């Protein structure tokens, strides 16, 4: 490992943004190396749902989705308000379909359209009730060859008996397995394949969601000759002659420098586990509350420190510094806990969320980001930023609740561990959760009175397209609303968490890192959650993090390839 420029491009991080940059650069003829801090590749992407938000994709056009760039732009303009970043949004809307077409045509990357997956605020001007979100198609891990053992495993809490379940139509089949012969047959085939894989390979070879996305890009990168080095954290950027020429990294206790003729792409995932930055930017943490994250634990603010050391700018004044999500803490046998993201259970009929002493505070069926915004507001100055998700017996057996699966999976282990609380009456449940019995009973009674007719006048649950998408379409008249009436009653404690961060490194529309004067720093790029959100801390739809990650990783590689080509032509490199 020498200090010579042995590479054309160095990519720091191995999530969607990093692999998008690496694959694009390799396809353009560049010699690429990917450096990863963790002992596995995939980053937070590998644990994600694997969705991207791309208006006017080829897949949407072929499906007959009535959309336009102008309509999508108006939606994002309304969504972000005074924080609208026109240059970045315009670049994304114009280039995202291009990036998607390039990568799906030249790599193993493949997506399926989610035609009914609504924008999170479809009721806004320009919003759509479906057709902008796409999910990574399942993939066979054997295509990674020997590298399959280096792929980050899924979060145990988000699997079923260790098996990954697709976050699109596949998940609906699992929920309907006891009610539909078609779904039962579908699930049986997947379970049989999983058992076979466990016998022959020790783990599932069928990858879904973000694992499939990462594996598809990585398999392509390996075929193209991209090198991957794990457990190699980058400590500093090499800055010479006014630009970034490489990195200072460590491995096995040794420090070395790597240089690249075309520069460095930072795609290390943001700052989710950096406690100092959390304290600075998260209002509930400043109030003294704990915060939890579903992000890969190796993600800290390394890139921020390195960028600031070479004069780069950080943007941290967004309304929301992170992509919020409610999490529950799942006890593990070793005494630690895992986290379970609550995406869909909150919207099911027979479920309600309350804060102490036992009152509702939100339309439970809104997006996970909006849910935590409401929780932060409701608990400001009140102590721990947490709430309880409550269900009656019929609801938990039909839909599950958090990590607790629907019938016929037993609830006993969750009750024994304390993850799930139970009460034969609402006052008993209140006592188990530390809530006020009279307040909780009054809250449920008031809700039930209107829920009998499928209404929620207090918060309008089930009146939005996104609410209805997550509800139970077989429940009438409102797929999200029915009374809580069948004892015993159950509850799971939810805490404030995140899926990634929005505050980040200032970049231009080609992913070039900007200094404090707004000038691009030669040879330095940032993409994914390392870069400041193009949507200024708002969350308008599923995949609005991974869509830009792939797109700006692609754009960074194109710019690096073009710049290096000019240098070689001019004889300056």
C-alpha positions in Angstrom: 0.0 0.0 0.0 2.0 3.0 -1.3 1.4 6.6 -1.7 1.4 6.5 -5.5 -1.8 7.2 -7.4 -2.7 3.6 -8.0 -6.4 4.3 -8.4 -8.6 6.5 -10.5 -11.3 6.8 -7.8 -11.5 6.0 -4.1 -15.0 5.4 -2.7 -15.5 5.6 1.1 -18.5 3.5 2.1 -20.3 0.5 0.7 -24.0 1.3 0.7 -26.1 2.3 -2.2 -24.4 5.6 -2.9 -20.9 4.0 -2.7 -21.7 1.1 -5.0 -23.5 3.3 -7.5 -20.4 5.5 -7.8 -18.1 2.5 -8.0 -20.1 0.7 -10.6 -20.6 3.8 -12.7 -16.9 4.7 -12.6 -15.8 1.2 -13.4 -18.2 1.1 -16.4 -16.5 4.4 -17.5 -13.2 2.7 -17.4 -11.9 3.9 -14.1 -9.9 1.8 -11.7 -11.9 1.9 -8.4 -11.4 0.9 -4.8 -14.1 0.9 -2.1 -13.0 1.3 1.5 -15.4 0.2 4.3 -15.0 0.8 8.0 -17.2 -2.2 9.0 -16.2 -5.9 8.8 -18.9 -6.3 6.2 -20.2 -4.4 3.2 -23.7 -3.0 2.6 -24.0 -0.3 5.3 -27.4 0.9 6.3 -28.8 0.2 2.8 -28.4 -3.6 3.4 -30.9 -3.2 6.4 -33.3 -1.0 4.6 -36.6 -1.7 2.8 -34.8 -1.2 -0.6 -37.2 1.4 -2.0 -36.2 4.3 -4.3 -38.4 7.3 -5.1 -38.0 8.2 -8.8 -40.8 10.1 -10.6 -41.3 9.4 -14.3 -39.3 6.2 -14.3 -39.4 3.9 -17.3 -41.2 1.4 -15.1 -43.9 3.9 -14.2 -44.3 5.0 -17.8 -44.7 1.4 -19.0 -47.3 0.9 -16.3 -49.3 3.9 -17.5 -48.7 6.1 -14.4 -49.9 9.6 -15.2 -47.0 11.8 -13.9 -44.7 14.5 -15.0 -41.5 16.2 -13.9 -43.4 19.4 -13.4 -45.9 17.7 -11.2 -43.2 16.0 -9.1 -41.4 19.3 -8.8 -44.5 21.1 -7.6 -45.0 18.4 -5.0 -41.4 18.7 -3.6 -41.8 22.5 -3.7 -44.9 22.3 -1.5 -43.3 19.7 0.7 -40.1 21.7 1.4 -41.6 25.2 1.4 -39.1 28.0 2.1 -36.3 25.4 2.3 -36.8 24.3 -1.4 -33.4 23.7 -3.0 -34.3 24.3 -6.7 -30.9 23.4 -8.2 -30.7 20.1 -6.4 -34.3 19.1 -6.9 -34.2 19.9 -10.6 -31.0 17.9 -11.0 -32.5 15.0 -9.2 -35.8 14.9 -11.1 -33.9 15.3 -14.4 -31.1 12.8 -13.8 -32.7 10.1 -11.5 -34.5 8.3 -14.4 -31.3 8.5 -16.4 -29.2 7.0 -13.5 -31.8 4.3 -13.0 -31.8 3.4 -16.7 -28.0 3.4 -16.9 -27.5 1.1 -13.9 -30.4 -1.3 -14.7 -29.1 -1.6 -18.3 -25.4 -2.1 -17.4 -25.5 -3.9 -14.0 -27.5 -6.5 -12.2 -29.6 -3.8 -10.5 -33.3 -4.3 -11.0 -36.5 -2.8 -9.6 -40.2 -3.5 -9.5 -42.7 -0.6 -9.4 -44.9 -0.2 -6.4 -48.0 1.1 -8.3 -50.1 1.6 -5.1 -47.4 2.8 -2.8 -48.6 6.4 -2.2 -46.5 9.5 -1.7 -46.5 10.2 2.0 -48.5 13.4 1.4 -50.4 12.6 -1.8 -53.0 15.2 -0.8 -50.5 18.0 -1.5 -50.5 19.6 -4.9 -48.5 17.4 -7.3 -48.7 14.4 -5.0 -49.6 10.9 -6.3 -51.4 8.0 -4.7 -48.8 5.6 -6.3 -46.3 5.1 -9.1 -43.2 6.9 -7.9 -41.7 4.3 -5.6 -39.8 1.2 -6.8 -38.4 -1.7 -4.8 -35.3 -3.8 -5.4 -36.0 -7.1 -7.0 -35.0 -10.2 -5.0 -31.5 -11.6 -5.8 -29.6 -14.8 -5.4 -26.6 -14.3 -3.0 -24.7 -17.0 -4.9 -24.1 -14.4 -7.6 -21.7 -12.8 -5.2 -19.5 -15.9 -5.2 -17.0 -15.9 -2.3 -18.1 -12.3 -1.4 -21.5 -13.4 -0.2 -20.0 -14.1 3.3 -18.9 -10.5 3.4 -22.4 -9.0 2.9 -23.9 -7.5 6.0 -26.6 -9.9 7.4 -30.1 -8.6 8.0 -31.3 -7.3 11.3 -32.7 -10.3 13.1 -35.7 -8.3 14.3 -36.8 -7.6 10.8 -36.7 -11.2 9.6 -39.2 -14.1 10.0 -37.3 -17.0 11.7 -34.2 -15.6 10.1 -35.7 -15.3 6.6 -35.8 -11.9 4.8 -39.3 -10.9 3.7 -39.7 -8.5 0.8 -41.2 -5.2 1.7 -43.6 -5.1 -1.2 -46.3 -7.5 -2.2 -44.4 -10.3 -0.5 -45.1 -8.8 2.9 -48.8 -8.7 2.2 -48.8 -12.5 1.4 -47.2 -13.1 4.8 -49.9 -11.1 6.6 -52.6 -13.0 4.6 -51.1 -16.5 4.9 -53.8 -17.7 7.3 -56.6 -16.1 5.4 -55.8 -16.7 1.7 -55.0 -20.1 0.1 -53.0 -18.2 -2.6 -50.9 -16.4 0.1 -50.5 -19.6 2.1 -49.1 -21.4 -1.0 -46.8 -18.4 -1.8 -45.4 -18.3 1.8 -45.0 -22.1 1.9 -42.7 -22.0 -1.2 -40.5 -19.3 0.3 -40.3 -21.1 3.6 -39.3 -24.4 1.8 -36.6 -22.6 -0.1 -35.3 -20.9 3.1 -35.0 -24.3 4.9 -33.1 -25.7 1.9 -30.7 -22.7 1.9 -30.1 -23.1 5.7 -29.3 -26.8 5.2 -26.9 -26.3 2.3 -25.5 -22.7 2.9 -26.2 -21.9 6.6 -28.2 -18.8 5.6 -30.8 -17.7 3.1 -29.5 -17.2 -0.4 -32.6 -15.3 -1.4 -31.9 -11.6 -0.7 -34.7 -9.0 -0.6 -35.1 -5.3 0.0 -31.9 -3.3 0.6 -29.8 -6.4 0.8 -30.8 -7.3 -2.8 -30.0 -3.7 -3.9 -26.5 -3.7 -2.4 -25.8 -7.3 -3.6 -26.9 -6.5 -7.2 -24.6 -3.5 -7.4 -21.7 -5.2 -5.6 -21.8 -8.3 -7.7 -21.5 -6.1 -10.8 -18.7 -4.1 -9.3 -16.7 -7.2 -8.5 -17.1 -8.5 -12.0 -15.8 -5.1 -13.2 -12.7 -5.4 -11.1 -13.6 -3.0 -8.3 -11.6 -3.8 -5.2 -13.2 -3.8 -1.7 -11.3 -3.5 1.5 -13.2 -4.1 4.8 -12.2 -2.9 8.3 -10.4 0.0 6.7 -11.6 3.3 8.2 -10.5 6.5 6.5 -9.0 9.0 9.0 -8.3 12.0 6.8 -8.3 13.4 3.3 -5.1 14.1 1.5 -5.2 17.7 0.3 -2.5 18.9 -2.1 -2.3 21.7 -4.7 -5.7 23.0 -3.9 -7.6 19.7 -4.2 -8.2 16.2 -2.7 -5.8 13.6 -4.0 -6.5 10.6 -1.8 -7.1 9.4 1.8 -5.3 8.4 4.9 -6.6 5.1 6.2 -5.9 2.4 8.7 -6.0 -1.4 8.6 -4.7 -4.0 11.1 -3.2 -1.2 13.2 -1.2 0.2 10.3 -1.7 3.7 8.8 -1.2 4.2 5.1 -2.2 6.6 2.3 -4.0 5.8 -0.9 -4.1 8.2 -3.8 -6.5 8.6 -6.7 -6.1 10.5 -10.0 -9.9 11.2 -10.1 -10.6 12.0 -6.5 -12.6 10.6 -3.6 -16.3 10.0 -3.1 -17.5 10.1 0.5 -20.5 7.8 0.9 -20.0 6.6 4.5 -23.6 7.0 5.7 -23.9 10.2 7.6 -23.6 10.7 11.4 -26.4 8.6 12.9 -24.5 7.2 15.9 -22.4 10.3 16.7 -23.7 11.3 20.1 -22.1 14.8 20.0 -23.9 15.7 16.8 -27.1 14.2 18.0 -26.9 16.4 21.1 -26.4 19.4 18.9 -29.1 18.8 16.4 -31.9 16.6 17.9 -34.3 18.6 20.0 -35.5 15.6 22.1 -31.9 14.7 22.9 -31.2 18.2 24.1 -34.2 17.8 26.3 -32.5 14.8 27.9 -34.2 12.0 26.1 -32.5 8.9 24.7 -32.4 8.3 20.9 -32.0 5.1 19.0 -31.1 4.3 15.4 -31.7 1.6 12.9 -28.6 2.7 11.1 -25.5 0.5 10.9 -23.6 1.1 14.2 -20.3 1.9 12.4 -21.8 5.2 11.1 -20.5 8.2 12.9 -19.6 11.8 11.7 -16.2 10.8 10.3 -16.8 12.4 7.0 -17.9 15.7 8.6 -14.5 16.0 10.4 -12.6 15.2 7.3 -14.5 17.6 5.1 -14.2 20.5 7.5 -10.5 19.9 7.8 -10.1 20.7 4.0 -12.5 23.7 4.2 -15.8 22.0 3.3 -19.1 23.3 4.5 -21.7 21.4 6.6 -25.4 22.2 6.3 -27.2 21.5 9.6 -30.1 24.0 9.8 -32.8 21.8 8.4 -36.2 21.5 10.2 -35.4 17.9 10.8 -31.8 16.7 11.0 -32.7 13.0 10.4 -35.3 10.7 8.9 -37.3 9.9 12.0 -38.9 6.5 12.7 -40.6 4.9 15.7 -38.6 2.0 17.1 -39.3 -0.6 19.7 -36.5 -2.2 21.6 -36.5 -6.0 21.3 -34.7 -7.9 24.1 -32.1 -10.4 22.9 -30.9 -13.5 24.7 -27.5 -12.0 25.5 -29.1 -9.1 27.4 -28.7 -6.6 24.6 -31.5 -5.3 22.5 -32.3 -5.0 18.8 -34.5 -2.3 17.2 -37.7 -2.9 15.3 -39.0 -0.1 13.0 -42.8 0.4 13.1 -43.7 1.1 9.5 -47.1 -0.5 9.0 -48.7 -1.8 12.2 -49.7 1.8 13.4 -52.2 2.1 10.5 -54.1 -1.1 11.2 -57.6 -1.0 12.6 -57.8 -1.8 16.3 -54.5 -0.1 17.0 -53.8 3.2 18.8 -50.8 5.3 20.0 -50.8 7.2 23.3 -48.3 9.3 25.3 -48.5 9.6 29.1 -50.7 9.9 30.9 -52.7 8.1 28.2 -53.9 10.4 25.4 -53.6 10.3 21.7 -51.3 12.8 19.9 -51.3 11.9 16.2 -53.0 10.3 13.3 -51.3 6.9 13.8 -51.3 6.1 10.1 -49.1 8.9 9.0 -45.6 8.3 7.8 -43.0 7.1 10.3 -41.2 10.5 9.9 -44.3 12.5 10.6 -45.2 10.2 13.5 -42.0 11.0 15.3 -42.2 14.7 14.5 -45.6 14.7 16.3 -44.1 12.6 19.2 -41.2 15.1 19.6 -43.7 18.0 19.8 -46.0 16.1 22.2 -43.2 15.2 24.6 -41.2 18.4 24.5 -40.1 19.2 28.0 -42.0 16.2 29.3 -39.2 13.6 29.7 -38.5 10.6 27.6 -39.6 10.9 24.0 -41.6 7.7 24.0 -45.1 6.4 23.6 -47.2 3.2 23.7 -48.7 1.5 20.8 -51.9 -0.3 21.9 -54.0 -3.0 20.3 -56.9 -5.2 21.3 -56.7 -9.0 21.1 -58.3 -9.3 17.6 -55.9 -6.7 16.1 -52.7 -8.2 17.5 -53.7 -11.7 16.4 -54.7 -10.5 12.9 -51.9 -8.0 12.2 -49.3 -8.5 14.9 -47.8 -5.6 16.8 -44.2 -4.6 16.2 -41.9 -7.6 16.6 -44.9 -9.7 17.7 -46.1 -11.7 14.7 -49.8 -12.5 13.9 -51.5 -15.8 14.7 -50.4 -18.6 14.7 -47.0 -17.3 16.0 -47.2 -17.4 19.8 -46.9 -14.3 21.9 -45.5 -16.0 25.0 -41.8 -15.1 24.5 -42.6 -11.4 23.9 -44.7 -11.3 27.1 -42.1 -13.1 29.1 -39.3 -10.7 28.0 -41.4 -7.7 28.8 -41.4 -6.5 25.2 -45.1 -6.9 25.1 -47.4 -5.7 27.9 -50.9 -7.1 28.6 -53.9 -6.3 30.6 -57.3 -8.0 30.8 -58.9 -4.5 31.1 -57.7 -1.1 30.0 -57.0 -0.1 33.6 -54.8 -3.2 34.0 -53.0 -2.3 30.8 -52.5 1.3 32.0 -50.9 -0.1 35.2 -48.6 -2.3 33.2 -47.4 0.6 31.1 -47.3 3.3 33.8 -50.2 5.3 32.4 -53.1 6.9 34.1 -56.0 4.4 34.1 -58.8 6.9 33.8 -57.1 9.0 31.1 -56.5 5.9 29.0 -60.0 4.6 29.4 -61.5 7.9 28.5 -59.2 8.2 25.4 -60.3 4.8 24.2 -63.9 5.4 24.9 -63.9 8.7 22.9 -62.1 7.1 20.0 -64.4 4.0 20.0 -67.5 6.1 19.9 -66.6 7.5 16.4 -64.7 4.4 15.3 -67.9 2.4 15.3 -68.8 4.2 12.0 -65.2 4.2 10.7 -64.5 7.9 11.6 -61.7 9.7 13.5 -62.7 13.4 13.7 -59.8 14.2 16.1 -57.0 13.3 13.7 -58.6 12.2 10.4 -57.1 8.7 10.4 -57.7 6.9 7.1 -58.6 10.0 5.2 -55.3 10.1 3.3 -54.1 7.9 0.5 -50.9 6.8 2.4 -53.1 5.9 5.4 -55.3 3.7 3.3 -52.3 2.1 1.6 -51.1 0.8 5.0 -54.5 -0.1 6.4 -56.5 -3.3 5.8 -58.3 -2.9 2.5 -60.7 -5.7 3.6 -61.9 -3.7 6.6 -64.8 -1.4 5.8 -65.7 1.5 5.7 -62.3 2.8 6.8 -59.3 0.5 6.4 -57.5 2.1 9.3 -60.3 2.6 11.9 -62.3 0.3 14.2 -62.9 0.3 17.9 -60.5 -1.3 20.4 -63.0 -3.6 22.2 -61.8 -7.2 22.5 -59.8 -8.0 25.6 -57.1 -8.7 26.6 -55.4 -5.5 25.5 -51.7 -5.2 24.6 -49.0 -2.5 24.3 -45.5 -2.1 22.9 -43.3 0.9 23.9 -42.1 3.0 21.0 -39.1 5.3 21.2 -37.7 8.1 18.9 -35.3 6.7 16.3 -34.0 7.3 12.9 -33.4 5.6 9.6 -30.6 7.9 8.5 -29.6 11.5 8.7 -30.5 14.6 6.6 -28.0 17.2 7.8 -24.7 16.8 6.0 -22.0 18.0 3.6 -22.8 20.8 1.2 -22.6 19.7 -2.4 -23.6 21.0 -5.8 -25.9 19.3 -8.3 -23.0 17.1 -9.5 -22.2 15.9 -5.9 -19.1 18.0 -5.7 -18.3 19.1 -2.1 -18.5 22.8 -1.6 -16.4 25.1 0.6 -17.7 27.9 2.7 -17.7 30.2 -0.3 -19.8 27.8 -2.4 -16.9 26.8 -4.6 -16.4 23.1 -5.4 -13.3 21.5 -3.8 -11.5 19.7 -6.7 -11.4 15.9 -6.4 -14.0 15.7 -3.6 -17.5 14.3 -3.8 -20.2 13.3 -1.3 -23.4 11.2 -1.9 -25.9 9.3 0.1 -26.4 10.4 3.8 -23.0 12.0 3.9 -24.4 14.7 1.6 -27.0 17.2 2.9 -30.5 16.2 2.0 -31.7 17.7 -1.3 -35.1 18.0 0.3 -33.9 19.9 3.4 -35.0 17.5 6.1 -38.4 16.6 4.7 -39.6 13.1 3.8 -42.1 13.0 1.0 -42.1 9.4 -0.1 -40.7 5.9 0.2 -37.1 5.8 -1.0 -36.4 9.5 -1.0 -33.0 8.6 0.7 -31.9 5.7 -1.5 -33.1 7.4 -4.7 -30.8 10.4 -4.4 -28.1 8.1 -3.0 -28.0 6.1 -6.2 -28.5 9.2 -8.4 -25.8 11.4 -6.9 -23.4 8.5 -6.6 -23.8 8.0 -10.3 -23.4 11.8 -11.0 -20.2 11.9 -8.8 -18.7 9.1 -10.8 -19.6 10.8 -14.1 -18.1 14.1 -13.1 -14.9 12.3 -11.8 -14.6 10.4 -15.0 -15.1 13.5 -17.2 -12.7 15.6 -15.1 -10.0 12.9 -15.2 -10.5 12.5 -18.9 -9.8 16.2 -19.4 -6.7 16.0 -17.2 -5.3 13.1 -19.1 -6.0 14.9 -22.4 -4.3 18.0 -21.2 -1.4 16.0 -19.7 -2.0 17.4 -16.2 -2.5 14.0 -14.5 
